[in-house]
């Protein structure tokens, strides 16, 4: 059983990145092993500020760090804002990257996907996100990029995508996350 923290980089309610993480939640629920999927909202975190960090952040920051520390993996889906991840997602990663070298991101298995109305599906935002995660010490899952282009076009039902080809892409990335978690657990034994 793996515990996966799902993160949508979008702050919009009913966003296509939210549909990506809800699809992953549905995939996990259908797999054997009783995997747990929990959501971390980037909206709840205050803007990163060193003075606030010195006094142990806010309750939302402490809860986010504990959630990630207690998880086996992260699954992040980001929109592309001018070719990069949105500020709210970067802010969440800034908080989660503290303290440097001993943050909950160090060694954390992490998957990256994106969704955007554009034809490239936010693919251009993935490189920056992967770079930040690498600098934070996360273990980004190696997998072909999953970018949902023309987002808003694929059918969404119950908050998740239903297109079989899209679901299959997300299932492939989800299975890669679970394999990386199992590999990491085996290496720690």
Backbone bond lengths (Angstrom), bond angles and torsions (degrees), N, CA, C in turn:
res aa  C-N    CA-C-N  psi(-1)  N-CA   C-N-CA  omega(-1)  CA-C   N-CA-C  phi
1 X - - - 1.456 - - 1.521 109.04 -
2 X 1.314 116.28 129.74 1.460 121.73 178.63 1.525 109.21 -115.92
3 X 1.316 114.65 144.47 1.462 120.77 173.90 1.526 107.14 -104.44
4 X 1.330 116.35 120.44 1.454 123.00 -176.86 1.524 109.23 -116.03
5 X 1.333 116.52 128.27 1.459 121.62 174.26 1.524 107.63 -92.96
6 X 1.322 116.19 122.83 1.457 123.39 179.93 1.519 109.31 -97.59
7 X 1.337 116.15 130.73 1.462 121.05 -177.93 1.521 109.44 -130.43
8 X 1.319 116.27 121.17 1.463 121.21 170.19 1.519 106.85 -97.21
9 X 1.311 116.02 127.48 1.465 120.48 179.13 1.514 112.90 -76.20
10 X 1.314 117.17 -5.49 1.456 121.33 -179.50 1.526 110.36 -88.29
11 X 1.310 115.84 145.53 1.459 120.79 176.29 1.531 111.43 -97.55
12 X 1.333 116.17 -4.33 1.467 120.04 -178.47 1.517 111.65 -79.78
13 X 1.299 115.06 138.99 1.469 120.70 173.08 1.529 107.38 -68.72
14 X 1.311 117.25 140.96 1.467 122.80 179.38 1.532 112.46 58.98
15 X 1.318 116.87 36.52 1.466 120.83 179.02 1.520 110.77 -76.38
16 X 1.326 115.91 162.35 1.465 119.60 177.40 1.521 111.10 -69.57
17 X 1.325 118.59 -28.33 1.461 120.20 174.99 1.520 110.36 -71.73
18 X 1.315 116.18 -32.31 1.457 119.90 171.84 1.525 110.55 -64.03
19 X 1.338 116.80 -37.22 1.473 120.50 177.13 1.528 110.48 -66.24
20 X 1.329 117.04 -34.67 1.471 119.90 176.38 1.525 109.77 -61.42
21 X 1.337 117.70 -50.96 1.466 119.00 -177.03 1.533 111.63 -68.75
22 X 1.326 117.62 -31.51 1.471 119.21 176.21 1.523 110.80 -69.63
23 X 1.319 116.90 -33.00 1.462 120.06 175.63 1.521 109.87 -66.21
24 X 1.319 116.65 -41.74 1.468 120.71 177.43 1.528 109.69 -63.37
25 X 1.321 117.71 -41.14 1.474 121.22 177.45 1.538 109.36 -57.87
26 X 1.322 116.53 -44.93 1.462 121.53 179.91 1.539 110.95 -64.39
27 X 1.307 116.89 -41.12 1.472 121.44 177.96 1.524 109.75 -61.26
28 X 1.324 116.57 -47.86 1.467 120.67 179.93 1.522 111.75 -60.22
29 X 1.322 116.32 -40.10 1.465 120.30 -179.22 1.530 111.47 -64.71
30 X 1.331 116.95 -27.07 1.450 120.65 -178.65 1.517 114.44 -89.45
31 X 1.328 117.32 -5.18 1.461 120.47 -179.48 1.527 110.69 -90.33
32 X 1.323 116.86 149.96 1.464 118.52 175.29 1.526 110.45 -67.54
33 X 1.300 116.93 152.73 1.466 120.58 176.82 1.507 114.50 112.49
34 X 1.314 117.77 -9.12 1.460 119.95 176.23 1.514 114.32 62.54
35 X 1.320 117.27 46.65 1.463 121.09 -179.82 1.524 110.91 -67.69
36 X 1.320 115.08 146.75 1.466 121.07 -179.71 1.515 109.26 -107.45
37 X 1.324 116.51 133.48 1.462 121.97 176.91 1.522 108.50 -122.27
38 X 1.322 115.62 125.05 1.462 121.70 177.67 1.519 108.49 -125.81
39 X 1.321 116.09 153.87 1.459 121.03 -176.01 1.521 111.16 -107.02
40 X 1.316 114.87 137.12 1.464 122.25 171.47 1.516 107.08 -110.65
41 X 1.333 116.64 120.73 1.459 121.85 179.46 1.526 110.10 -91.19
42 X 1.328 116.09 124.01 1.473 119.92 178.67 1.522 111.07 -73.26
43 X 1.312 116.97 -17.47 1.467 122.03 -177.56 1.523 111.72 -69.49
44 X 1.311 117.30 -28.76 1.464 122.03 -174.06 1.531 113.87 -74.65
45 X 1.330 117.52 -16.37 1.468 120.26 -173.36 1.524 111.72 -88.93
46 X 1.330 117.12 136.85 1.462 119.35 176.73 1.531 109.65 -70.39
47 X 1.324 116.41 164.98 1.464 119.27 174.42 1.522 108.63 -60.48
48 X 1.351 115.30 139.06 1.460 118.52 179.20 1.526 109.25 -62.23
49 X 1.327 114.68 136.06 1.462 121.26 179.08 1.528 106.79 -152.88
50 X 1.323 116.92 127.08 1.467 122.09 -173.83 1.528 112.74 -58.51
51 X 1.319 118.55 -37.97 1.462 120.64 179.91 1.527 111.10 -63.46
52 X 1.316 116.37 -41.28 1.458 120.49 177.67 1.526 110.21 -65.46
53 X 1.332 116.69 -37.65 1.466 120.30 177.40 1.529 110.61 -63.32
54 X 1.318 117.69 -38.69 1.470 121.38 -178.94 1.529 112.29 -61.55
55 X 1.324 116.53 -27.14 1.468 119.86 178.40 1.529 110.44 -103.06
56 X 1.339 115.91 29.17 1.459 124.04 174.24 1.520 113.89 72.38
57 X 1.328 118.08 26.29 1.453 121.55 173.94 1.519 113.25 65.15
58 X 1.289 115.15 -160.70 1.468 121.28 179.14 1.526 108.33 -104.02
59 X 1.313 116.36 172.13 1.465 120.37 176.95 1.525 109.99 -59.34
60 X 1.341 117.80 -39.71 1.468 121.09 179.67 1.523 111.04 -62.64
61 X 1.322 117.36 -38.56 1.475 121.39 178.58 1.525 109.76 -66.72
62 X 1.313 117.05 -46.59 1.473 120.10 179.86 1.526 110.87 -61.22
63 X 1.320 116.88 -41.26 1.466 120.81 178.76 1.524 111.09 -65.45
64 X 1.324 117.38 -41.52 1.469 120.96 179.13 1.520 110.74 -63.45
65 X 1.317 116.89 -44.35 1.466 120.27 179.33 1.528 111.06 -63.26
66 X 1.325 117.13 -41.53 1.465 120.74 179.53 1.527 110.61 -66.13
67 X 1.324 116.87 -39.40 1.454 121.09 178.93 1.525 110.77 -61.09
68 X 1.332 116.52 -47.68 1.465 121.11 -179.31 1.524 110.72 -68.98
69 X 1.329 117.27 -40.87 1.471 120.24 179.66 1.519 111.24 -61.24
70 X 1.330 117.76 -34.30 1.450 121.75 -177.73 1.518 114.51 -86.94
71 X 1.331 116.85 0.94 1.465 120.92 -178.03 1.523 111.16 -98.95
72 X 1.313 114.71 158.76 1.457 120.78 175.10 1.521 111.96 -85.45
73 X 1.336 116.21 -26.74 1.464 119.55 -175.72 1.520 110.62 -159.33
74 X 1.334 114.28 163.38 1.462 123.34 172.25 1.521 108.17 -116.45
75 X 1.306 116.19 147.77 1.457 121.94 171.45 1.522 105.57 -129.80
76 X 1.334 116.91 111.94 1.464 122.34 -174.90 1.517 109.70 -112.80
77 X 1.326 116.32 131.40 1.459 122.05 172.42 1.519 107.91 -119.24
78 X 1.324 116.18 126.79 1.457 120.31 -175.16 1.519 112.72 -121.43
79 X 1.327 116.20 143.14 1.457 118.80 166.78 1.530 108.70 -80.10
80 X 1.297 116.43 174.84 1.460 121.50 175.33 1.517 108.33 -112.93
81 X 1.315 115.19 118.46 1.463 121.03 174.77 1.524 106.15 -110.56
82 X 1.332 116.00 106.25 1.467 121.20 -177.89 1.524 111.40 54.00
83 X 1.322 116.06 39.19 1.456 120.94 175.87 1.508 115.57 84.32
84 X 1.312 118.18 6.45 1.469 121.59 -178.48 1.528 109.54 -135.14
85 X 1.338 114.79 169.54 1.466 119.03 174.25 1.530 108.23 -67.96
86 X 1.333 117.40 154.07 1.466 119.91 178.92 1.526 111.98 -70.06
87 X 1.322 115.15 156.86 1.458 121.55 -178.84 1.509 114.04 -58.49
88 X 1.325 117.90 -35.90 1.471 120.50 -179.23 1.527 110.99 -63.50
89 X 1.330 117.46 -38.02 1.460 120.58 178.08 1.529 110.15 -71.23
90 X 1.307 117.69 -42.90 1.469 121.07 177.95 1.525 109.80 -61.25
91 X 1.316 117.31 -40.85 1.464 121.79 177.62 1.528 110.98 -60.16
92 X 1.333 116.96 -44.50 1.470 120.85 178.88 1.524 110.08 -60.80
93 X 1.333 117.07 -42.55 1.464 120.20 179.03 1.522 111.50 -66.97
94 X 1.338 117.13 -34.98 1.476 119.86 176.18 1.525 110.10 -60.43
95 X 1.332 117.49 -44.68 1.465 120.42 177.78 1.521 111.04 -64.80
96 X 1.333 116.73 -45.79 1.466 120.76 -176.29 1.527 112.44 -69.24
97 X 1.317 117.85 -18.13 1.469 121.24 -178.54 1.526 112.55 -83.36
98 X 1.316 117.28 -0.48 1.465 121.46 -177.74 1.514 110.08 -103.04
99 X 1.332 119.68 145.10 1.460 126.31 -8.98 1.526 110.86 -74.88
100 X 1.306 115.77 145.79 1.457 121.91 -178.70 1.526 111.88 -51.76
101 X 1.329 115.72 133.01 1.455 121.69 178.49 1.514 114.53 82.59
102 X 1.322 117.74 -18.04 1.473 121.07 -178.96 1.529 110.87 -133.53
103 X 1.310 115.97 26.60 1.466 119.65 -177.89 1.524 110.59 -82.42
104 X 1.324 116.91 166.36 1.465 119.12 178.15 1.532 113.34 -67.02
105 X 1.335 117.83 -10.98 1.461 120.45 178.43 1.527 113.00 -83.24
106 X 1.322 117.14 -20.20 1.468 120.11 -176.45 1.528 110.11 -62.56
107 X 1.330 115.38 119.62 1.454 122.22 179.24 1.514 114.94 76.71
108 X 1.334 118.05 1.10 1.467 120.93 -176.58 1.530 110.41 -74.06
109 X 1.317 116.86 125.05 1.457 122.22 174.68 1.524 107.27 -63.36
110 X 1.340 117.04 128.12 1.457 120.97 -174.28 1.526 110.69 -139.28
111 X 1.320 115.83 131.83 1.460 122.25 175.10 1.515 109.16 -107.07
112 X 1.325 115.11 147.23 1.461 121.72 -179.38 1.524 109.34 -125.64
113 X 1.326 115.41 131.57 1.463 122.90 172.87 1.526 106.69 -137.88
114 X 1.318 116.39 173.64 1.465 119.52 177.16 1.525 109.66 -151.83
115 X 1.319 114.90 158.95 1.464 121.26 176.12 1.521 108.22 -148.41
116 X 1.328 115.21 139.56 1.452 120.41 -177.05 1.526 109.02 -160.56
117 X 1.321 117.86 155.01 1.460 119.65 177.62 1.533 113.23 -63.97
118 X 1.322 117.59 -23.90 1.458 121.28 -178.74 1.517 112.45 -68.03
119 X 1.325 115.54 162.04 1.464 121.15 -177.65 1.525 112.61 -62.94
120 X 1.336 117.46 -28.34 1.473 120.80 -178.23 1.525 112.63 -85.33
121 X 1.314 117.77 -6.52 1.458 121.10 173.65 1.519 114.87 66.10
122 X 1.321 117.59 27.84 1.461 119.84 179.16 1.517 113.27 78.90
123 X 1.329 116.93 12.68 1.464 121.45 -177.77 1.530 111.86 -54.55
124 X 1.326 116.40 -36.38 1.467 119.94 -178.42 1.526 112.77 -64.05
125 X 1.315 118.91 -23.43 1.467 121.69 178.93 1.520 112.40 -78.93
126 X 1.327 116.86 -19.45 1.461 119.80 -175.90 1.525 112.92 -66.19
127 X 1.317 118.47 -37.46 1.472 120.58 -177.31 1.528 111.17 -61.86
128 X 1.323 117.03 -44.92 1.459 120.14 178.31 1.511 112.27 -64.29
129 X 1.324 116.18 -40.73 1.463 120.99 179.18 1.525 110.46 -64.35
130 X 1.322 116.89 -45.84 1.467 120.66 178.26 1.532 110.44 -61.37
131 X 1.334 116.60 -39.16 1.467 120.39 178.28 1.521 112.38 -62.32
132 X 1.317 116.91 -45.42 1.470 120.82 179.02 1.527 110.01 -64.09
133 X 1.331 116.64 -44.85 1.461 119.84 179.63 1.530 111.05 -60.40
134 X 1.318 116.75 -41.04 1.464 120.35 177.81 1.519 111.70 -62.27
135 X 1.332 117.17 -43.00 1.468 120.52 178.46 1.526 111.57 -66.18
136 X 1.328 116.98 -23.99 1.468 121.29 178.27 1.530 111.92 -85.88
137 X 1.320 117.28 -5.28 1.458 121.22 177.94 1.511 114.94 90.39
138 X 1.346 118.07 7.75 1.468 120.73 178.15 1.526 109.55 -71.42
139 X 1.328 115.84 155.36 1.470 122.31 176.74 1.527 107.94 -101.48
140 X 1.328 116.42 94.42 1.457 120.68 -177.49 1.530 109.20 -73.95
141 X 1.322 115.20 129.31 1.459 122.41 -178.71 1.530 109.40 -66.19
142 X 1.332 115.67 130.41 1.460 119.82 176.11 1.519 108.47 -82.59
143 X 1.321 114.97 121.92 1.463 121.47 -176.94 1.517 106.68 -164.97
144 X 1.308 116.35 153.22 1.461 117.99 175.16 1.529 108.32 -57.96
145 X 1.343 117.78 143.97 1.470 119.33 -178.45 1.524 112.24 -59.68
146 X 1.320 115.03 137.83 1.461 121.82 174.61 1.523 106.71 -112.20
147 X 1.331 114.78 109.76 1.463 121.30 -178.57 1.525 107.96 -132.28
148 X 1.316 116.45 120.79 1.457 122.33 -177.30 1.521 108.51 -90.55
149 X 1.324 116.31 99.21 1.461 121.69 -179.60 1.511 111.52 -85.82
150 X 1.324 114.50 157.16 1.458 119.17 -179.61 1.511 111.45 61.47
151 X 1.347 115.00 29.56 1.460 120.16 -176.70 1.520 109.30 -54.98
152 X 1.264 114.76 140.16 1.453 121.48 -172.21 1.517 108.76 105.14
153 X 1.337 115.86 -20.56 1.452 121.23 177.20 1.523 112.36 -85.18
154 X 1.364 117.58 -46.85 1.471 118.33 179.99 1.530 111.04 -63.57
155 X 1.322 114.98 144.47 1.462 120.47 -177.72 1.523 111.30 -64.99
156 X 1.327 115.18 135.26 1.459 122.38 176.29 1.526 106.78 -119.69
157 X 1.320 115.02 129.47 1.460 120.57 178.80 1.522 107.63 -135.00
158 X 1.310 117.40 126.02 1.458 120.43 -178.96 1.518 112.17 64.43
159 X 1.339 116.99 28.28 1.463 121.04 178.39 1.516 115.02 83.85
160 X 1.341 117.94 3.87 1.462 120.35 -178.27 1.528 109.80 -132.97
161 X 1.331 114.71 160.14 1.462 120.54 179.09 1.521 110.26 -74.40
162 X 1.319 116.31 147.67 1.462 121.28 179.09 1.523 112.82 -119.45
163 X 1.327 118.81 -9.65 1.461 121.47 179.38 1.532 109.16 -60.44
164 X 1.334 117.98 121.97 1.469 120.43 -174.74 1.532 114.11 -58.85
165 X 1.329 117.58 -37.35 1.463 119.62 -179.97 1.523 111.32 -68.11
166 X 1.321 116.52 -41.04 1.463 120.98 178.33 1.528 110.71 -67.42
167 X 1.310 116.62 -43.41 1.465 120.35 177.65 1.531 109.80 -60.77
168 X 1.326 117.33 -39.50 1.472 120.70 179.18 1.530 111.22 -63.97
169 X 1.331 117.84 -39.86 1.468 120.71 176.56 1.526 111.03 -61.42
170 X 1.331 115.94 -46.48 1.464 120.24 -179.64 1.526 111.10 -68.14
171 X 1.325 117.12 -33.55 1.459 119.88 176.63 1.531 110.49 -66.10
172 X 1.333 117.11 -39.49 1.463 120.30 177.77 1.513 111.68 -60.37
173 X 1.338 117.01 -43.55 1.465 120.78 178.54 1.527 110.67 -68.09
174 X 1.316 116.83 -38.66 1.467 120.85 178.36 1.526 110.41 -62.92
175 X 1.311 117.21 -43.80 1.470 120.81 178.52 1.529 111.00 -65.50
176 X 1.331 117.35 -34.18 1.471 120.74 176.02 1.531 110.59 -64.90
177 X 1.328 116.61 -37.84 1.475 120.85 176.51 1.521 109.74 -62.40
178 X 1.328 116.30 -48.57 1.473 120.06 -178.60 1.530 111.05 -63.06
179 X 1.325 117.36 -37.29 1.471 120.58 177.15 1.527 110.76 -65.10
180 X 1.330 117.01 -41.24 1.465 120.93 178.63 1.527 110.77 -65.89
181 X 1.317 117.46 -37.85 1.467 121.30 176.45 1.522 109.65 -63.04
182 X 1.330 117.04 -45.15 1.468 121.21 -180.00 1.528 110.51 -64.25
183 X 1.338 117.29 -41.52 1.467 120.93 177.82 1.526 110.99 -61.76
184 X 1.332 115.30 -42.76 1.469 119.67 -179.44 1.530 110.19 -65.69
185 X 1.328 116.51 -42.10 1.471 120.41 178.98 1.517 110.27 -62.81
186 X 1.350 117.07 -40.48 1.455 120.93 178.47 1.508 112.19 -65.50
187 X 1.334 116.92 -35.36 1.461 121.39 179.50 1.522 111.52 -71.09
188 X 1.329 117.18 -26.18 1.470 120.69 -178.81 1.519 113.02 -83.54
189 X 1.349 116.49 -13.20 1.462 120.18 -177.66 1.513 110.52 -77.75
